[in-house]
Structure formats: C-alpha cells, structure tokens
Amino acid sequence: MMGSTHGPIRKHNRPLTRYSIDYILAFCEKLRI
C-alpha cells in the first residue's frame, strides 16, 4: 500500500512544487506592493 501511494504522490509532487513556486512568487509580489 505504501509503495502504491508513493508512486502517484511522487508524480504529482513535480507539478505541485512548480505551482507552489508560482504561488510564492505571487505572494512576494503582493508583499512588495
């Protein structure tokens, strides 16, 4: 079960991290303004 869940989580981790980076950048811009 653990290995089965780790598979999809790892695949979804890539786009998730990219999305979080964009979110952080947008948050920084709001703080700057």
Protein Blocks (a to p, Z undefined) as FASTA:
>chain_A
ZZmmmmmmmmmmmmmmmmmmmmmmmmmmmmmZZ
